[in-house]
């Protein structure tokens, strides 16, 4: 037994659950590909300043949860706690914004936050994300929401709810910020919360501590401060969602955990997951590019949690997607047959047939047990005597029915057999 274990708050993905994670990633990516989103991959770590300036210095992510360290060369770097800042950095660095707009991208990977481990919340987690950069069109906001809901629908989830809000823009926020700070000033806040209220008071609205519940519930609503343009943008998003048949719930106190959001903000929740009910979310971030030293480049995006989505599937009693089942299991009996079977397996796989074989010179009893465990529909049995006779035995594992098939015809026979069972 190894003396090592996975770090606290992390987990290993093992078969068959790992196959479910792959299938969820693919299901989320499929609608994005159909909508013209291209794949992007960025490093697992970036300069610490990118996240401090992009995610926001008042957020729990930056103040408490980042894995930051100094490299041997003296660089300050951080394991990525989210995906948007790194993707935007890559877009600006490689001048993708100088081409046709919007730039529509999707990505998938692991992210890292030093959080208190609990079910549904880990220190390393998997997400699929999507970003549309270079447009303020509310139809793109709606498009991304619809694509996420299409992914959940394709997976068979029926209890995902969409919470929707607008955080306004630079036109609306100053007056609301003043009103919210005045409201928070009436409370006896601890020093950390007071600091947060001074830097970005909206962060206080995201505080889940019970002792702040009444203060937050009585806070002014941002929707009462929206400018005419912000209100028109939000109405256009809701109209487009209604046209697409997507239902939502207005959530006027939804702010999410990142400082960069403006205007459209949304969260996907699943009530079967208990306190950690969010399975994904996102919103618009029209000022993020400027905050990290780039030109104005409006954007909108989301990230969906792969592990949270798997938990939601389990909460609904849905069968988790599994690995592609084997079609055939090849059983060699004898050394000459082993060499011929190895070549046969390669030929079958090249023909698109999912195939495995028994290794280590197993006897017929052990090899047939392995064939039964494999889940394959058929076994191909080939011994040295069969080689001499020029035919292999094809056995239907469920019925036990067995047929001799000439070796020269074996691959096309098996392909036809599997296409027409």
N, C-alpha and C positions, 0 to 999 in steps of 0.2 A: 504494500500500500504506500502511495506517495505521501511524503511529509508536507506537501504543499496543498493549498486549497485556494479557490477563487477568492479575490479580495472581498471584504465585507461590502454588501450592497450591490454586488454584481452577480451574474449568473452565466452558466454555460448552456448553450443551445445544443441539445442532443437529439438524435432521431428517436421517435418520429416527430417530436414537437418542432424541431428545426425545419422540417419540411413545411409545417404550417406557417412559420414565419416567412419562408421564401414565397409561399403561395400568396400570403397577404401582401407582401411587397409588390408582387407581380400584379395582383388585382388592383392595387392603388395606382400603380404606374400605367396600367392599360388605358384608362380614359384620358390620361395626360398625353400619351403618345398619339392617340387618335385626334387630339386637339392641337397638335403641332408643337408640343413642348419637347425640347431637346435635353439630353442627359448631360449633367455637369457633375464633376467630382472635385472636391477641394481637400486640402490637407486636414488631417485630424487635429492639428494644432496651428494656431495663428499667433501673431503678436498680441500680447495682452491688451495693448492700447486699443486694438480694433474692437474688442468686446466692451471695454470700459467706456469708450466713446459711443459705440453703436448700440449696445444693449441698454446702457444707462447706469450711471454711478449710483443711483438711488435704488436699484433693484436688488432683491435678495440674491439673484444670480451673481451679480458682480461683487456685492459686499460679503457674501457668505459661502457661495456654492462653487466657485470656479477652482479648477485644478490648475494652478499657476506655478511656474518654476523658472529658474534661470538655467540656461544651457551652459555647456562648458565654454562656449564662446562669449558668454556674458549677455546673451539675448534674453529678454523677458517674454516667455511664451505661455499659452494657455490651451489646454485641451478644449476643443470647441464645445460650448454648452448649448448651442443652437446653430441653425444652418444659414440663416438669412445673411448675417454680416459677412461670412466668408464668401458666399455666392456673390454678393454685391461687390466685395473687394475684387474678386476674380473678373467680374464684368468690367469694372473700371480699369483694372490693370491691363487687361487684354483688349480694351477699346471696343467691346462688343456693342456698347451704346452708340458707337459712331455708324453702325449699319442701320438696317431697317428696324423700326420700333413698332410694337413692343418686342423686347427680348423675352422669350418664354422658355423657362428652364425647369427641369425637375431633377431631384437628387435623392439618394438614399444612403444611410450610414448610421454609425453609432455616435452618440453624444454623451457628455459627461458632466454631472453636477454632484457636488458633495452634499447630498441631502440625507435626511434621516430615513433609513431603509424601511419600507413597508410594502404591503401588497399593492402592486400597481405603480410603485414609485421606487426606482432604483438609481444607483449612482452611475450606471451606464445603461443606456436605453437606445432603442432603434426607432428611427423615424423615416418616413418618406415625405419630402417637401416639394413645394412648387412655388415659383416666383414669376410674375409678369412685370417687367420693368420698362419704364418709358411711356406710360400712359396713365391718365387720370380718368379714363372712361369708366363709369360705374358698371357698364356691361361686363367689363373684365373682372371686376369684383364678384359680380354674380356668376360669371363663368366658372371661376375657381371654386366657389361654393357648390355649384351644381356638379362639377367634376368630382369633388369629394363625396357628395351624396351618391353619385353614380357608383363609386367604388364600394361604399358601404352596402348599397343595394345589390351589387354583383356578388358580394360575399354572403348575402342572405340575411344581413342584419336588418331588423325592423324596429328597434327601440332606440335608435340614435336620434337625439333631438338637436335642433339648431337654435342656438341663442345668438341674437343679433343686436348690435348697438352701433352708434356713431360717436366717436370721440372728438368730432369737430376738427377744425384746422387752425392755422395761425390767426384766422379772422375771429374764431369763436373762443379759443382757449384762454386768452388773457383775462377776460371778464369773469369766466367761470373759475379760473385759478384764484382770483382775488376773493370771490364769494366762498369758495371751498376753504381757503386758508382762514378766512374770517370765522367760518363755522368751526373749524378744527381748533382755533385759538380759544374757544370757549371751554375746551376740555383739558383735563390735567393729564397730558401725555408723557410717557417715559422719554428720556433723552433721544433714544434712537428713532422713535416714531416722530418726535418733534423735528429732528433733523430731516427726516424723510418728507415731512409736511412742508418744510421750507424749500427743499430741492425740487420735489415733484409731488404735490399733494394728492394727485390721482393714485399714487402708489398706496396711500393709506386706505383707499376704497377696496384694495385687493387683500387687505389684512383679514385673516379668518379667525382671529382670536375673539372669543365670546365677549370679553370685556369691552370690545369696541363695536359690538353689533348695533347697539342703540345709536351710537354716534354716527355710524355709517348709514343706518336706515333713515336718519333724519337729515342727512346731508342734502344740499341742493343737487338737482339733476342737471347734467350737462345738456340734455335735450332741450331744456328751457333757455339755453344760451346759444344754440346753433344759429349761425348766420343763414341768410336766405340761400346762398350757394351750397352750404353744407347740408341744409335741409333738403334741397332739390336733389343733391347727390344721393343722399340716403333714401329718399323716396324712389329714385330711379333704380337703385339696387333692389329694393323690396318689390317694385313692379316687375323687374326682370325675373326675380325668383318666383313670383306668383305665376308669371307666364310660363315658366319652366315646370310648374307643378311642385315646387319645393316649399314645404311649410317651415315656418320659423316662429320663434317666440321673442318678442321684444324684451330685451334685458337692459334697462337703462343704467344699471350700476356695473355692467360688465366692463372691466378695464384690461384684463389679462396681465401677465407678469413682466412685460417688456416696455421700456420707455418710448420706443420708436413709433408706436402705433398712432395713426391719425385717421379721422373719418371712419370708414367701415372697420368694425371689429366683430369677430364672431368666434364661437366656441361650439364644438360638437361634444355632447355629453351622453352618457349611457347610465341610466339609473340602476342598472344591475351591478355596478361596480362599487357601490357604497360611497364613502367620502371622496375617494379619488375617481370622480365620475367623468372627468374630461378624457376624451379619446383623441382629440385633436383641436386645432384652432388656428387662427391667424388674423390677418387684417391688412389695412393699408398703412404704408410708411413713407409718405411723400417727402419727408425731410431727412431720411436716413443717409442718403448718399452725401449730402452736404455735411452732415455731422462727422463723417469719417474723411473729410477733406476733398470730396469729389464735387462735380457739378450737380446742379439740380437734376434729379432723375426719379420721378415718382414711381412708386411700385406698390404691389399688393401680392400677398402670398399666404401660404399655410404650411403647417407641418402636422402630419397624422402619426400617432404613436402606433408602431407595429405591435409591441407587446400589449398595449392597452386594447388594441383591436382584437388580438387573440383572446384576451380575457373577456371581452364583450361577446365574442362568438361562444365561448364556454358558458357565459351567464345566460345566453339564450338557448343553450342546449344544442347548438349547431355542431355538426360533425366537422372537426378540423380538417382542412385539406391535407392530403398526405402525399407521399412520394408516388411517382408514376409506377404503377404495378408492373411486375415482370410478366412478360408473355411466355418465356421459355426458360427452362432450367436444363442444362446439359449435364449428363452423367457419363463420364468416361470410365471404362473398366479395363485397365491394362495400360502399359507405358506407350505402346504405339497408338492406342486410342486417345490417350491424353494429348499427344501432339496434334492429332487430326482434329480433336475437339476444340483445342485452343484456336486453330485456324477457322474452324466452323463458327465459333462464337464471334470472332472478329467479323466474318462475312455477314452474319445475321445482324449484328449491331450496325454495320454499314448499310444494310438494307432497311434500317429503321425498326428493327425488332428488339425490344427490351429483353436482354438475355444475360444470364449468369450461369456459372458452372460449379461443379464440385471440385475442390482442390485437395492437395495433400494426399492423393492416392487412396481416398476413402473406399472402403468396400461397398458393395451394392446396398446393404441395409442402411449404413450411415448416410450414403449419398442420396438415397430415396427419402430419408427423413429430412435431409436438407432441402430437397425438392419440394416436399410438402410444406415446410416452413416458409419457403420463399414466396408463396402466394401465386406462383406461376400457374397458368392454365394447363400447360403441356410440359412433359419432360421428353428429352431426346436421349435415348440410352444407346451408347456405342461402345462395344467391347472389341477385343482383338479378333474374336470369331466373327463379329459383325463386319469388321473391316475385310476379312477374307471373303465373306459372302457378298460384299459390296452393298450392304443395306443397313440402315439404322432403325431402331425401334422408336416410334413416336407414340407416347402414352398420354391419354387424357387423364389427368390426375384425379379429377372428381369421380369419374365413372370407372376408371381402371382399364378402359378399352385401349388396346394396343395394336398398332399397325406397322408393318415393315415398309420402309420407303427407300428406294434406291438412292445411294449417296449422291449421284450426279444430279438427281432431281430434288434433293432434300431442301435446299434454301428456297427455291420458288414454291415448292409444295407447302412449306411452313408459312411463307408469306401469304399465300392464297388461303390456307387454312385459318389463319388468324384474322384475315379480312372478311372471311365468310364462315364464322364459327358454326 
